[in-house]
Amino acid sequence: MAHTLKLVGWLIALLVIPAGLYALYLYVFYDPNPSQLTRDLEQLVDAKVRGDDASALAQYQQILSDPTSTAEERAIADIYIAGTEFSVSGNLSSRIDDVRKMKRIVTDSSMSATVRAAAMSVLGNAYTVSGGDPAVFAEIYKDAPFDSYLIVDRPQLSAINLLKESYAIKPSSFAASKVAELASGRYFANPQQDASSTAAYVALAEDYLNKADIAALSEANERPATYASSDRYILYRLSRAITVGRLAIQKGEPYTDTYRTEFNSFIAFAQSIQSTLAHNAVFNARFQYARILEAEGDTAGEKAQLDMLARELSKLPNPNTIPFVLSLRNARTQPTEAMWRAVQRMSSTSPEFKTAVEKLTAVSSN
């Protein structure tokens, strides 16, 4: 483990980039060689990493309408644009459309393994980014072969199955780190689970965290000039910080001494990136950081993160398109579930957070 942590430290140092330098290559869930990218895809990606979702959607439509675009190029565009329409319109039907597109790509044997694995990764994260919407969950697993990955009433375990399959098709840092994040979260979802279950999930989290670190190093070596501003790297770093923090509570060393650095470094990094995904990732990072600080008994640290989160949430121009806000609203409809219980506890620690949550979740009840 110490060796792995050194490798990760090297990776983070390698990928430090000045604010304002953004990738022009597609590297979210798909990793083509630069020579494989058409000019249309480059322009789509450029718009996305600049946070210009409206231009990205226009470029996407141009790719779809171009009779010279190949089936794989259109599939890559589908993968990269997933979630963008929702970020602009807030229309849940666009999330469901994204799920249907990904399912078609996964089951299309003419697509490369890289593209199919990428689409499967998007499916594995679709429920999370929907804010836990039950309609999205139902759409993912409603038919074969995807119903075989379903564990009834266990969205996180079902997602682990999808992400493991993505990794099996072709390894990626995102699929592996998300498995680690979800596995490490089982204890927080059910602190009363038996010791053998906790140990099994800890082992799974550590296994896939190591896989994620290895995949990230490989990806960084392949794309040293562009990887650091990619969505794939952002998501890997977010899941890594959350996993390390959760393992600090469940296992202790070597995670206890590193998780604060992981979170602080990630938040600073994400704030230097313009993309919508990076902006949204900070909300989840602060919330999960606060939960771990709460579990460790650091009330002052917990309050500091919640107060900053509350201020950031209060400035949102359109909260209806933010996955974290949607997760709060959906959690409020399930008051006995772990997330809402955590929100309620945290509200007593940070009055600012309580006020922000009440304002944001009240919108859904009007």
QUIHU-V744666 format. One record per residue. N is the residue number from 0. RES is the residue in one small letter. PSI is psi in whole degrees, 0 to 359 (999 if undefined). BURIAL is + if it has 24 or more other C-alpha atoms within 12 Angstrom, else -. D_CENTER is the distance of its C-alpha to the mean C-alpha in whole Angstrom. Layout:
n:N res:RES psi:PSI burial:BURIAL d_center:D_CENTER
n:N res:RES psi:PSI burial:BURIAL d_center:D_CENTER
This chain:
n:0 res:m psi:320 burial:- d_center:24
n:1 res:a psi:322 burial:- d_center:26
n:2 res:h psi:318 burial:- d_center:26
n:3 res:t psi:316 burial:- d_center:22
n:4 res:l psi:324 burial:+ d_center:21
n:5 res:k psi:320 burial:- d_center:24
n:6 res:l psi:319 burial:- d_center:22
n:7 res:v psi:320 burial:+ d_center:19
n:8 res:g psi:319 burial:- d_center:21
n:9 res:w psi:320 burial:- d_center:23
n:10 res:l psi:313 burial:+ d_center:19
n:11 res:i psi:319 burial:+ d_center:18
n:12 res:a psi:320 burial:- d_center:22
n:13 res:l psi:325 burial:- d_center:22
n:14 res:l psi:14 burial:+ d_center:19
n:15 res:v psi:125 burial:+ d_center:20
n:16 res:i psi:152 burial:- d_center:21
n:17 res:p psi:147 burial:- d_center:23
n:18 res:a psi:138 burial:- d_center:21
n:19 res:g psi:349 burial:- d_center:22
n:20 res:l psi:114 burial:- d_center:22
n:21 res:y psi:149 burial:+ d_center:19
n:22 res:a psi:148 burial:+ d_center:19
n:23 res:l psi:9 burial:+ d_center:21
n:24 res:y psi:146 burial:+ d_center:19
n:25 res:l psi:119 burial:+ d_center:17
n:26 res:y psi:51 burial:+ d_center:14
n:27 res:v psi:281 burial:+ d_center:11
n:28 res:f psi:354 burial:+ d_center:11
n:29 res:y psi:141 burial:+ d_center:15
n:30 res:d psi:74 burial:+ d_center:17
n:31 res:p psi:162 burial:+ d_center:21
n:32 res:n psi:149 burial:- d_center:24
n:33 res:p psi:327 burial:- d_center:25
n:34 res:s psi:342 burial:- d_center:28
n:35 res:q psi:348 burial:- d_center:26
n:36 res:l psi:128 burial:+ d_center:24
n:37 res:t psi:167 burial:+ d_center:27
n:38 res:r psi:323 burial:- d_center:27
n:39 res:d psi:316 burial:+ d_center:26
n:40 res:l psi:321 burial:+ d_center:22
n:41 res:e psi:318 burial:+ d_center:23
n:42 res:q psi:323 burial:+ d_center:23
n:43 res:l psi:312 burial:+ d_center:20
n:44 res:v psi:319 burial:+ d_center:18
n:45 res:d psi:317 burial:+ d_center:20
n:46 res:a psi:318 burial:+ d_center:20
n:47 res:k psi:313 burial:+ d_center:16
n:48 res:v psi:344 burial:+ d_center:16
n:49 res:r psi:356 burial:+ d_center:18
n:50 res:g psi:15 burial:+ d_center:17
n:51 res:d psi:78 burial:+ d_center:19
n:52 res:d psi:326 burial:+ d_center:18
n:53 res:a psi:317 burial:- d_center:21
n:54 res:s psi:324 burial:+ d_center:23
n:55 res:a psi:318 burial:+ d_center:20
n:56 res:l psi:321 burial:+ d_center:21
n:57 res:a psi:319 burial:+ d_center:24
n:58 res:q psi:323 burial:+ d_center:24
n:59 res:y psi:314 burial:+ d_center:22
n:60 res:q psi:326 burial:- d_center:25
n:61 res:q psi:320 burial:- d_center:27
n:62 res:i psi:316 burial:+ d_center:26
n:63 res:l psi:326 burial:+ d_center:26
n:64 res:s psi:350 burial:- d_center:30
n:65 res:d psi:116 burial:- d_center:31
n:66 res:p psi:345 burial:- d_center:33
n:67 res:t psi:352 burial:- d_center:33
n:68 res:s psi:136 burial:- d_center:29
n:69 res:t psi:164 burial:- d_center:28
n:70 res:a psi:320 burial:- d_center:27
n:71 res:e psi:323 burial:+ d_center:24
n:72 res:e psi:318 burial:+ d_center:24
n:73 res:r psi:323 burial:+ d_center:23
n:74 res:a psi:318 burial:+ d_center:20
n:75 res:i psi:317 burial:+ d_center:19
n:76 res:a psi:319 burial:+ d_center:19
n:77 res:d psi:316 burial:+ d_center:17
n:78 res:i psi:314 burial:+ d_center:14
n:79 res:y psi:328 burial:+ d_center:14
n:80 res:i psi:352 burial:+ d_center:15
n:81 res:a psi:129 burial:+ d_center:13
n:82 res:g psi:345 burial:+ d_center:12
n:83 res:t psi:317 burial:+ d_center:14
n:84 res:e psi:320 burial:+ d_center:17
n:85 res:f psi:321 burial:+ d_center:15
n:86 res:s psi:337 burial:+ d_center:15
n:87 res:v psi:315 burial:+ d_center:18
n:88 res:s psi:332 burial:- d_center:20
n:89 res:g psi:14 burial:- d_center:18
n:90 res:n psi:116 burial:- d_center:20
n:91 res:l psi:330 burial:+ d_center:18
n:92 res:s psi:333 burial:- d_center:20
n:93 res:s psi:327 burial:+ d_center:18
n:94 res:r psi:317 burial:+ d_center:15
n:95 res:i psi:321 burial:+ d_center:17
n:96 res:d psi:320 burial:+ d_center:19
n:97 res:d psi:316 burial:+ d_center:16
n:98 res:v psi:315 burial:+ d_center:16
n:99 res:r psi:320 burial:+ d_center:19
n:100 res:k psi:317 burial:+ d_center:19
n:101 res:m psi:321 burial:+ d_center:16
n:102 res:k psi:322 burial:+ d_center:19
n:103 res:r psi:320 burial:+ d_center:22
n:104 res:i psi:314 burial:+ d_center:20
n:105 res:v psi:321 burial:+ d_center:19
n:106 res:t psi:5 burial:- d_center:23
n:107 res:d psi:105 burial:- d_center:25
n:108 res:s psi:346 burial:- d_center:27
n:109 res:s psi:345 burial:- d_center:28
n:110 res:m psi:152 burial:+ d_center:24
n:111 res:s psi:160 burial:+ d_center:23
n:112 res:a psi:323 burial:+ d_center:21
n:113 res:t psi:315 burial:+ d_center:19
n:114 res:v psi:318 burial:+ d_center:18
n:115 res:r psi:320 burial:+ d_center:18
n:116 res:a psi:321 burial:+ d_center:16
n:117 res:a psi:316 burial:+ d_center:13
n:118 res:a psi:322 burial:+ d_center:14
n:119 res:m psi:324 burial:+ d_center:14
n:120 res:s psi:318 burial:+ d_center:10
n:121 res:v psi:317 burial:+ d_center:9
n:122 res:l psi:318 burial:+ d_center:11
n:123 res:g psi:339 burial:+ d_center:10
n:124 res:n psi:356 burial:+ d_center:7
n:125 res:a psi:320 burial:+ d_center:9
n:126 res:y psi:319 burial:+ d_center:10
n:127 res:t psi:309 burial:+ d_center:8
n:128 res:v psi:346 burial:+ d_center:7
n:129 res:s psi:356 burial:+ d_center:11
n:130 res:g psi:20 burial:+ d_center:11
n:131 res:g psi:35 burial:+ d_center:13
n:132 res:d psi:127 burial:+ d_center:15
n:133 res:p psi:331 burial:+ d_center:18
n:134 res:a psi:323 burial:- d_center:19
n:135 res:v psi:317 burial:+ d_center:16
n:136 res:f psi:315 burial:+ d_center:16
n:137 res:a psi:321 burial:+ d_center:20
n:138 res:e psi:323 burial:+ d_center:19
n:139 res:i psi:315 burial:+ d_center:17
n:140 res:y psi:12 burial:+ d_center:19
n:141 res:k psi:346 burial:- d_center:23
n:142 res:d psi:168 burial:- d_center:24
n:143 res:a psi:149 burial:- d_center:25
n:144 res:p psi:4 burial:- d_center:24
n:145 res:f psi:337 burial:+ d_center:20
n:146 res:d psi:341 burial:- d_center:22
n:147 res:s psi:344 burial:- d_center:23
n:148 res:y psi:352 burial:+ d_center:20
n:149 res:l psi:134 burial:+ d_center:20
n:150 res:i psi:112 burial:- d_center:21
n:151 res:v psi:130 burial:- d_center:22
n:152 res:d psi:20 burial:- d_center:21
n:153 res:r psi:77 burial:- d_center:18
n:154 res:p psi:319 burial:+ d_center:15
n:155 res:q psi:319 burial:+ d_center:13
n:156 res:l psi:325 burial:+ d_center:16
n:157 res:s psi:317 burial:+ d_center:16
n:158 res:a psi:321 burial:+ d_center:12
n:159 res:i psi:318 burial:+ d_center:13
n:160 res:n psi:316 burial:+ d_center:16
n:161 res:l psi:316 burial:+ d_center:14
n:162 res:l psi:325 burial:+ d_center:12
n:163 res:k psi:319 burial:+ d_center:15
n:164 res:e psi:320 burial:+ d_center:17
n:165 res:s psi:313 burial:+ d_center:15
n:166 res:y psi:323 burial:+ d_center:15
n:167 res:a psi:324 burial:- d_center:19
n:168 res:i psi:311 burial:+ d_center:19
n:169 res:k psi:124 burial:+ d_center:18
n:170 res:p psi:142 burial:+ d_center:17
n:171 res:s psi:154 burial:+ d_center:13
n:172 res:s psi:326 burial:+ d_center:12
n:173 res:f psi:307 burial:+ d_center:8
n:174 res:a psi:315 burial:+ d_center:10
n:175 res:a psi:315 burial:+ d_center:12
n:176 res:s psi:328 burial:+ d_center:9
n:177 res:k psi:323 burial:+ d_center:7
n:178 res:v psi:314 burial:+ d_center:11
n:179 res:a psi:316 burial:+ d_center:12
n:180 res:e psi:312 burial:+ d_center:10
n:181 res:l psi:320 burial:+ d_center:11
n:182 res:a psi:318 burial:+ d_center:14
n:183 res:s psi:341 burial:+ d_center:15
n:184 res:g psi:353 burial:+ d_center:14
n:185 res:r psi:323 burial:+ d_center:17
n:186 res:y psi:319 burial:+ d_center:19
n:187 res:f psi:331 burial:+ d_center:18
n:188 res:a psi:330 burial:+ d_center:18
n:189 res:n psi:80 burial:- d_center:21
n:190 res:p psi:344 burial:- d_center:23
n:191 res:q psi:4 burial:- d_center:26
n:192 res:q psi:155 burial:- d_center:25
n:193 res:d psi:161 burial:- d_center:28
n:194 res:a psi:324 burial:- d_center:28
n:195 res:s psi:323 burial:- d_center:28
n:196 res:s psi:316 burial:- d_center:25
n:197 res:t psi:315 burial:+ d_center:23
n:198 res:a psi:321 burial:- d_center:24
n:199 res:a psi:318 burial:- d_center:23
n:200 res:y psi:324 burial:+ d_center:19
n:201 res:v psi:316 burial:+ d_center:20
n:202 res:a psi:318 burial:- d_center:21
n:203 res:l psi:317 burial:+ d_center:18
n:204 res:a psi:316 burial:+ d_center:16
n:205 res:e psi:320 burial:+ d_center:18
n:206 res:d psi:311 burial:+ d_center:19
n:207 res:y psi:336 burial:+ d_center:15
n:208 res:l psi:318 burial:+ d_center:15
n:209 res:n psi:318 burial:+ d_center:18
n:210 res:k psi:319 burial:+ d_center:17
n:211 res:a psi:318 burial:+ d_center:14
n:212 res:d psi:318 burial:+ d_center:16
n:213 res:i psi:316 burial:+ d_center:19
n:214 res:a psi:321 burial:+ d_center:16
n:215 res:a psi:320 burial:+ d_center:15
n:216 res:l psi:318 burial:+ d_center:19
n:217 res:s psi:316 burial:- d_center:20
n:218 res:e psi:320 burial:+ d_center:17
n:219 res:a psi:320 burial:+ d_center:19
n:220 res:n psi:326 burial:- d_center:22
n:221 res:e psi:328 burial:- d_center:22
n:222 res:r psi:60 burial:+ d_center:21
n:223 res:p psi:333 burial:+ d_center:22
n:224 res:a psi:342 burial:- d_center:22
n:225 res:t psi:342 burial:+ d_center:19
n:226 res:y psi:324 burial:+ d_center:16
n:227 res:a psi:341 burial:+ d_center:16
n:228 res:s psi:12 burial:+ d_center:15
n:229 res:s psi:153 burial:+ d_center:13
n:230 res:d psi:324 burial:+ d_center:9
n:231 res:r psi:317 burial:+ d_center:9
n:232 res:y psi:320 burial:+ d_center:10
n:233 res:i psi:312 burial:+ d_center:8
n:234 res:l psi:322 burial:+ d_center:5
n:235 res:y psi:313 burial:+ d_center:8
n:236 res:r psi:320 burial:+ d_center:9
n:237 res:l psi:309 burial:+ d_center:7
n:238 res:s psi:324 burial:+ d_center:7
n:239 res:r psi:315 burial:+ d_center:11
n:240 res:a psi:315 burial:+ d_center:12
n:241 res:i psi:316 burial:+ d_center:11
n:242 res:t psi:314 burial:+ d_center:12
n:243 res:v psi:319 burial:+ d_center:15
n:244 res:g psi:316 burial:+ d_center:16
n:245 res:r psi:322 burial:+ d_center:16
n:246 res:l psi:332 burial:+ d_center:18
n:247 res:a psi:323 burial:+ d_center:20
n:248 res:i psi:320 burial:+ d_center:21
n:249 res:q psi:330 burial:+ d_center:22
n:250 res:k psi:331 burial:+ d_center:24
n:251 res:g psi:229 burial:- d_center:24
n:252 res:e psi:151 burial:- d_center:25
n:253 res:p psi:11 burial:- d_center:24
n:254 res:y psi:330 burial:+ d_center:21
n:255 res:t psi:321 burial:- d_center:23
n:256 res:d psi:353 burial:- d_center:24
n:257 res:t psi:342 burial:+ d_center:21
n:258 res:y psi:326 burial:+ d_center:18
n:259 res:r psi:319 burial:+ d_center:19
n:260 res:t psi:320 burial:+ d_center:19
n:261 res:e psi:311 burial:+ d_center:16
n:262 res:f psi:312 burial:+ d_center:15
n:263 res:n psi:319 burial:+ d_center:17
n:264 res:s psi:318 burial:+ d_center:17
n:265 res:f psi:314 burial:+ d_center:13
n:266 res:i psi:315 burial:+ d_center:14
n:267 res:a psi:318 burial:+ d_center:17
n:268 res:f psi:311 burial:+ d_center:15
n:269 res:a psi:326 burial:+ d_center:13
n:270 res:q psi:344 burial:+ d_center:16
n:271 res:s psi:355 burial:+ d_center:17
n:272 res:i psi:140 burial:+ d_center:15
n:273 res:q psi:340 burial:+ d_center:16
n:274 res:s psi:154 burial:+ d_center:13
n:275 res:t psi:318 burial:+ d_center:12
n:276 res:l psi:315 burial:+ d_center:8
n:277 res:a psi:317 burial:+ d_center:10
n:278 res:h psi:313 burial:+ d_center:12
n:279 res:n psi:329 burial:+ d_center:9
n:280 res:a psi:330 burial:+ d_center:7
n:281 res:v psi:322 burial:+ d_center:11
n:282 res:f psi:312 burial:+ d_center:11
n:283 res:n psi:320 burial:+ d_center:9
n:284 res:a psi:314 burial:+ d_center:10
n:285 res:r psi:318 burial:+ d_center:14
n:286 res:f psi:313 burial:+ d_center:14
n:287 res:q psi:323 burial:+ d_center:13
n:288 res:y psi:314 burial:+ d_center:15
n:289 res:a psi:321 burial:+ d_center:18
n:290 res:r psi:320 burial:+ d_center:17
n:291 res:i psi:320 burial:+ d_center:18
n:292 res:l psi:322 burial:+ d_center:21
n:293 res:e psi:314 burial:+ d_center:22
n:294 res:a psi:331 burial:+ d_center:22
n:295 res:e psi:347 burial:- d_center:24
n:296 res:g psi:14 burial:- d_center:27
n:297 res:d psi:82 burial:- d_center:26
n:298 res:t psi:322 burial:- d_center:26
n:299 res:a psi:316 burial:- d_center:27
n:300 res:g psi:319 burial:+ d_center:24
n:301 res:e psi:312 burial:+ d_center:22
n:302 res:k psi:321 burial:+ d_center:24
n:303 res:a psi:316 burial:+ d_center:23
n:304 res:q psi:318 burial:+ d_center:19
n:305 res:l psi:322 burial:+ d_center:20
n:306 res:d psi:317 burial:+ d_center:23
n:307 res:m psi:320 burial:+ d_center:21
n:308 res:l psi:316 burial:+ d_center:18
n:309 res:a psi:318 burial:+ d_center:21
n:310 res:r psi:320 burial:- d_center:22
n:311 res:e psi:319 burial:+ d_center:19
n:312 res:l psi:326 burial:+ d_center:18
n:313 res:s psi:343 burial:- d_center:22
n:314 res:k psi:0 burial:- d_center:22
n:315 res:l psi:127 burial:- d_center:19
n:316 res:p psi:330 burial:- d_center:22
n:317 res:n psi:81 burial:- d_center:20
n:318 res:p psi:341 burial:+ d_center:18
n:319 res:n psi:348 burial:+ d_center:18
n:320 res:t psi:7 burial:+ d_center:15
n:321 res:i psi:119 burial:+ d_center:13
n:322 res:p psi:320 burial:+ d_center:10
n:323 res:f psi:320 burial:+ d_center:11
n:324 res:v psi:317 burial:+ d_center:15
n:325 res:l psi:323 burial:+ d_center:14
n:326 res:s psi:324 burial:+ d_center:13
n:327 res:l psi:317 burial:+ d_center:16
n:328 res:r psi:317 burial:+ d_center:18
n:329 res:n psi:324 burial:+ d_center:18
n:330 res:a psi:324 burial:+ d_center:18
n:331 res:r psi:334 burial:+ d_center:21
n:332 res:t psi:352 burial:- d_center:23
n:333 res:q psi:68 burial:- d_center:22
n:334 res:p psi:343 burial:- d_center:24
n:335 res:t psi:354 burial:- d_center:24
n:336 res:e psi:163 burial:- d_center:21
n:337 res:a psi:318 burial:- d_center:19
n:338 res:m psi:314 burial:+ d_center:17
n:339 res:w psi:326 burial:+ d_center:20
n:340 res:r psi:320 burial:- d_center:22
n:341 res:a psi:318 burial:+ d_center:20
n:342 res:v psi:318 burial:+ d_center:20
n:343 res:q psi:317 burial:+ d_center:24
n:344 res:r psi:315 burial:- d_center:24
n:345 res:m psi:330 burial:+ d_center:23
n:346 res:s psi:330 burial:+ d_center:24
n:347 res:s psi:338 burial:- d_center:28
n:348 res:t psi:322 burial:+ d_center:26
n:349 res:s psi:102 burial:+ d_center:25
n:350 res:p psi:327 burial:- d_center:28
n:351 res:e psi:317 burial:+ d_center:26
n:352 res:f psi:317 burial:+ d_center:22
n:353 res:k psi:315 burial:+ d_center:25
n:354 res:t psi:317 burial:+ d_center:26
n:355 res:a psi:316 burial:+ d_center:23
n:356 res:v psi:315 burial:+ d_center:21
n:357 res:e psi:319 burial:+ d_center:25
n:358 res:k psi:315 burial:- d_center:25
n:359 res:l psi:322 burial:+ d_center:21
n:360 res:t psi:340 burial:+ d_center:22
n:361 res:a psi:333 burial:- d_center:25
n:362 res:v psi:321 burial:- d_center:25
n:363 res:s psi:345 burial:- d_center:23
n:364 res:s psi:359 burial:- d_center:27
n:365 res:n psi:999 burial:- d_center:29
